[in-house]
């Protein structure tokens, strides 16, 4: 996503008279959903089960990553339309963080799908397999895997790259990472991550669907789990679509006039980059009755009367 955002912002940098309006229309929903995510994170701290259950730990991790991802998207977008030139080392940090968050967000979908797979296919062992400690270890492994590309690019940048001598520059992967090796690394890691996560999600979906046909399975829980995994696949698809933004930009720039290109790229930025990160946490949160009950209460500052929420013993069903 960082590659697409920064390629996109190059187009938005120049003469767009509608830039203030577009900035308002894109930044405003981001600010709103940053508040929504903040309330969700606050809600997760209000019940012990939300802090100890692997399902809610992974959901909270997704919230943190998507919130930071959304913040980075808005920051890079504002810097672009404001024509802000950034110090080289600061730009490197911003791009590295954006890349890491994008990959971790993708890998976290695999963890969430695997957790539902264990809950439905191995219900008697679910509590032993998805302990608090193991869940956090899995998140740590995801972060280590997600940082491999970033560490590789940083090593190349400081040890071998002699093309970046400017101290202040427009912050994008195109302007900062000029060697062909960067593009090769980006394509390679992105393909590996997406194909791996796609395989895991499809495998878990098929496994849960198979188990759901047996008489011993809790049909309702299996149905909810399959819908959750399907949402993960849709979210992965939106992430894959965001990777095409750079390709779309290069294609339409050849055949369309400049202003039309700007409008199309702005549309792609909002639809494929901003809204998926805004809506997915809200969808997951509202599908869980116990969580949504408390969330609505805190979201309205306590003005909405808190209904009787499911007890902690009833929180074993899937989101």
N, C-alpha and C positions, 0 to 999 in steps of 0.2 A: 504493500500500500504506500509506503514512503516513496518508492520510485514513482508511482503514478501521481501522487500528490505533488511532488516536486516538479515532475514534467508538466503537470497541469498548470502549476503556478507560474511557469515561464510564460505561458500564453496569456495569463491574466495580468502579467506585470505591465504590459504596455498600455496603449491608448484605449481604454474602455470607459466610455462616459457613464455607463450604468454601474460602474464598480461600487459606488457607495450603497446603491439600492441592493445590489447582489450581496454585498457584504452583510448588510442588515438582515436580509432574508435567510442567509446561511448561518450567520453567527447566532441570531436570536434563538432558533430551535436548539442549537447546541448548548447555549446557556441554560435553557429550560431543562434539557435532559441531563445536563451536569447536575442540576439541583435534584432531579428525579433520582439519579444514580446515588447522589449523596444521601438522600433520605433512605434509599434501599440499603446502603451500607450501614447507616445508623440503625435501621430496623434489624439487621442481622446481628447486632450486638445486644439486642434486648432480650433474647431467649437463649438459654444454655444449649438447647438442641440445635440452634442455628450455628453455633460455634463448634459443636462437637461432631455433627453429622457430616459425613464426607460429601453428600449431595449439596449441602448448603455451603460447605467450605469451598467447593469448586465453583458454585454459583457466585460466592463472594469474590473469588479470585477473578472470575470473568468480569464482574462489575468493576473491580479495580483496574484491570487491564484495559477494558473498553473505555472507562472514564479517562484514563491517561492518554489512550489512543485518540479519543475525541478531542481532548485538550491540545494534543500535538497537532492534529489536523487543523484546528482553528488557528493555532499560533503560526504555523507555516503559511496558511492562507492569508492571514492578516499581514504578515511580513511581506507577502508577495504583492497584494493589492496596494499596500502602503509604500512600496518601492524601498524597502529597508534592506540595506546591505549589511551583512553580518560578518564578524571576524571569522577567519577560516577555522580555527579550532572550536569555536562555539558552534559553527555550522556543522562540523563533523559530529559533535556530541548530539545535536538535535537529530541529525539523520540516523545516527547509530541507535538512538533511543527509539525513534519511530520505526525503524526496521525490526528491532528486537520485540517491540510491543505487537507488531503485526504478526510476527511468526509465533510468539507465545499465545496470542489470541487464537490463532489457527490450531495450534497443538492442544490447547485447553479443551477444544471441542472433542478431541479424541478421548481425553480423560473423562469428560462428562458422559460420553457414550459408553465407555468401558464400565463406568460406575453403574449405569442403568443395566448394562448387560449382566454384571455380577448380581445385582439386586433381583433380577427376574430369573436368570438361569441357575444361579446358585444361592437361593434365598436363605438357606440354613447356614451358609458360610459367609454371607454378606458382611455381617458385623465383624467377623474375624479378619476378613481380607481387607476391607476398607476402613481400617482404624484411623484415628486422628493422626498418628505418627506416620503411617504409610501414605496417607493422602498428602500430607505436607512434603514428604520425601518425593512423591510423584511430581508435585508442583515444582520442587527444586530441580528435578531432572529435566522437566520441560523447559525451565529457564536456562539451564546449561546447554541444552540442545538449541534453543532459540538464539543463544548468544554466539554460536559457532561462526556464523557468517559475519557478525559484527566484529568479532576478534580477528577474523581473517582479513577483513577490509582495513581495520586499524593497523594491523601489522604491515600490510602492503603499503598503506598510506605513509607511514612514518619511516619504514625501512627501505622501500624501493621506489616510491613514486616521487619523481622530480619534476612533474608537470604543474604542480600547484604551488606557485610562488606568490600569488596575490594574497595580501593580508585581509582585505575586505572584498566580499563577493556576494552575488545573489545566491542564496542558499538553495541548492538543488543537487540531486545526484549527478545530473548532467554537467554542471559547472564544477563540482568538487571532485568527482570520480571520473577522470578522463581516460584512464587506461582501459583497453578492451577487457582486461582480466576482471574488472569490476562487474561488467555486464554479464560475463560468463558465470561468475560466482552467483550473481543475483538470480539468473535464470535457473541455474542448477539447484540451488538451495530451495527456491520457491517451488520448483517442480517436485523435488523430493518430499518437501513438507506436505504439499497439497495432495499428492498421490498417496502418501502414507496415511494421512488423516482420512482421505476419501475411502480407502480400503477398510480402515478400522470402522468407520461409520456404517458402511454397507454391510460389513460382516456382523456387527452388533445388531443392526436392524433385521437382517435375515435370521439371525439366531433367536432374537426375541420373538419374531413372527412364528418361527418353528415351535418354540416352547409354548407359545400362546395357544397352539392347537391341541395341546395335551390336556387331559381331564384334571390333572393335579395342579394346574397353573391357576393363579388368581387372574381371571380374565380382565378385570377392570385395571389392575396394576399393569399388566402386560400391555394393554391398549394405550394407557397413558405413557408408558415408557417408550413404546414404538412411535407415538406422536412426538415425544421429546427428541428422540434420535432423528426423526424426519426433519424436525426444526433445525437440528445441527447440520444436516445435509443441505438444507436450504440456505442456512447462514454461510456454510462453506462455499456454496454456489455463488452467493453474493460477493464473497471475498475473492473468488476466482474471477468474477465479472469485473471487479475493481482493477484487477491486473491488466485488463484489456484497455483501460483508459489511455495508457501511453500509446498502444498500437492504434487506437481510434484517432488520437491526436495526429499521429504521423500520417495517417491515411487521409483524413479530411482536410489537413493543411494543404495537401497537394491539389485537391479537386474543388475546394470551396474557398470563398473569399474570407478575408481576415476576420471581420466582425461575426460572420456566421460561425466560424471556427470557435471564437470566444464563447458565443452563446451555447454551442453544443458542449464544449468542455466544461462550462459552468454547470450545465444540466447533469453531465456525467459525475462531476464532483459531488453534487448534492445527492443524487440518486444512488450511486454506487459506493460512495465513501462515507458521507455524513449520516444518512438516514439508517443504513444497516446498523451502525454503531449506536444510534439513538434508540431504535425500536427493539432490538433483540433483548436487552436486559428487561425492558418493560414487559415484553411478551412472556418471558420466562417467569418473572415475578408475579404477574397477575394470574398465571395458570396454577399457581400453588395456593390453595385455599388458606392454609395457616399463615403463610407469609403475606399474601395480599390483604388479609384481614388487618394485620398490624400496620402494613405499609400505608393503607388508605387512612388509617387513624393518624399516623405521624405526618403524612403528606398534607393533611388539612389542619395541622397544628392542634389536633385534638378536638376540632369542632364537629367532625363526623363521629357519631357515637360508635364506640367499639362493640361490634357484635361478638357473640360467643364464638371464639376461634377453636379449631380442633386442638385437642390436648396433645402433649408431646408423644403419648403412646400411639396416637393415630397418624404420626408423621412418617410412617414407613412407606407409604404409597409414593410413586414417582411423580415428578413435576409434570 
